[in-house]
Amino acid sequence: MQSIVIISIALIYFQATLNAASCSELKDAINSNPETEGDVKHKACENVTELSINGTAENVTELSINQTAAFEQIVKLTNCPVPRIPKNGGLVCVYFDNYYCKPMCNQGYDFAFLRRSRLYEECGTKTAFTWTTQYIGGSRLAECIVSDVLVSGQPSAYFNKKTCREVVSDMKRKREHLDEFISELKIRGIQNNQKKELDFVTCGE
């Protein structure tokens, strides 16, 4: 995860350098035309910078969203199989000796099975390194299906007014979902050997 942040910062720095060069070249080109007004030159440079910054934001968002490789590597460190991420939702996962993953659905989707009393699934020594699940075999933890009524899961199991991908691209919101899940687990007496560096939020299609 740290490498994603470092790459993102490097991209922003690199793009800022390009912005300065692009503006300088654009101004030189416009200055060669004596009929060009000063405010036009300024606005043209602003437009180039804005387009460049928007492009950088998209790149950073894509880096934040595309965490599949890191996600798989982290789970494999604990000898657990990689769980299937529910489409139209995601997984909020934290580590307390075992891995605990809370399936979540995007707005407009609900769980295919009732999960009111089943906030999370887990994998680790307590489960012989297999995921607990309502489905037979495999590592499918949940499914999110189209629904206007959200009744199958607990209130915190939905990305309200946001999609999983929007949450993942916002570091603050992502941390809020992780901290909320950590608090929910601690209420249930799960709090030993926490390793925040193994926490993550990952999204389905």
N, C-alpha and C positions, 0 to 999 in steps of 0.2 A: 504493500500500500504506500509506503514511504517513497518508493521509487516512482510511483505514479505522480505523487505531489511534486517531487524533484523535477521530473520531466515536464510537468505542467508549468512550473516556475521558469524553467529554462526556455520553454516555448514562448512564454510571455515576454521574457527579456529579449529573445532573438527577434520576436515580432516588433517590439518597441524600437529596436535598432533599425529594422527595415522601414518602419514608419518614418523615422527621421530622415533616412536616405531618400525615401519616396517623395516626401514633402519638399526636400531640398531640390531634387531633380525637377519636380513639378513647378516649383517657383521659378527656377532658372528658365524652364521652357516658356512659362507665361510671361516672364520679364522680357523675353526677347520680342514680345509683341507690345509696343508702347501704348496701344489702344486699350489694353486690359486694365480695368479699374482695380484699386487696391483691395476692396472688400471681396471682389470676385476671386482674387488670388487666395485670400484667406479662406473663403468658403470652399474652394476647390481642394485645398490642402486638408481642411477639416473632413471633407467627404472621403478622401483617400484614407485618412487615419481611422475614420469610423468604420469603413469597410474592412480595413485590416484588423482592427480590434474585434469586430464581430466574427471575422474568420478565426481569430485566435480563440475566442470564447467557445466557438463550435468545436475546435480541436481539443480544448481542455475538457469540455463536456464529454466528448467522445472518449477521451482517455479515462475519465471518471466512470463512465458507463461500462466500458469494455474491460471488465476486471476478471473475465473468465479464467485466464491463465493463473493469475495470482490467487484467485478463489480456490481453484483446484489444487494448487500447490500447498496452500495453507491447510486444507482439509486432509490432504494426504500425509501431512506431518503428524497427524493424530491417528493414522492408520484407518480412518473411516473412509468408506466409499463416497465419491462426490454425489451429493443429493441432486435430484432433478429440480430445477427452478420452475415454479409454476408459471405458465404463460399468463399474461395479463395481471401479473403480480410480482412478488419477489420473496426473498428470504432475509430475515434479520437474524444474524448468527453471532453468538458470543461463547466464550470458552471459560468453564469452571470445572476443571478436571475432565469433564466430558464436554462435547460440543452440544449446544442447545440452539436450535433454529426455530424461529417463529415464522410460519408461512403468513404472507400478507397479500391481500388482493387490492388492485387498483379501484378507484371510484367507478361504480357501474358494474362491478363484478362481485359475486359472492362465492363462498366455498360450496363445492359439490356435495360434501357431507357436513353434518352438524359438527361444529368444533367449539361450542360454547364452553365445554369443560376440558378442552384440549388446546391449550394455548400454544404449545410447542412440541417438537419432536427432538429426540436426542440420540447421540451416538458416542460410544466410548467403551471404557472397561466395564461399566455397569450393564451394557447391552451387548457385550461380546463383539464390539466394533461393527454393529449393524444398526441401521436407523429404525427407530420405532415408527410405525406408520399405520394408517387405517387401511392402506392398500396391501394386497397380498404380495409379499416378496419385493425385491428391487429397492430403489431409493426414491420413489415418488412420494413426496410428503403431503402434497395437497394439490387440488385443481381449483382454478378460479373460472367460473362460468358467468355469462351475462345475466345480470339481475338488477332490477331497480330497487329491490328491497334487500337490505343487508341484515340478515338474521342468523346466519349459521355460525358466525364467529364472534369473539369478544370485540367490544368497541375498538380496542387498540390494534386489532388485526387488519385494519384497513388503512390505505394511504388516502385519507380524507382530503378531497379537493386537490389532490396531487397524484401523479403516477409515480411508480417506483423509480423510474429513470429521472424524473425531476428531482426527487429526493436525493438520489445518489450524486447528482451533479451539484448539489448544494451541501457543502461540508457541515454547515451548522445543523441543517435539518437531519442529515444522516446521523450525526452524533446524538441528536435528540431522540431518534428512534432507538438507537443502541442503548442509550442511558435509560430510556423508558423500559426496555426489555430487561435490562440488568436489574432495575428496581423491582420489576414483577417477579423475577427469579429469586431475589433476596427475600421477598415476602414469603416465598415458598420454602425458605430455608436453604436455598442453593447459593452459596457464596464463597466456597473454598477454592483457593488456587486460581484466582481470576488472572487471565493474561489478555490485556486489552489489545496487544499487538496482533492477536489472532481474531479479533472481532471484525465483522464485515457486513455490508448490505449488498446484495446482488440481485439483479433483475432478470426476469424472463423476457420472452419476445413480446 
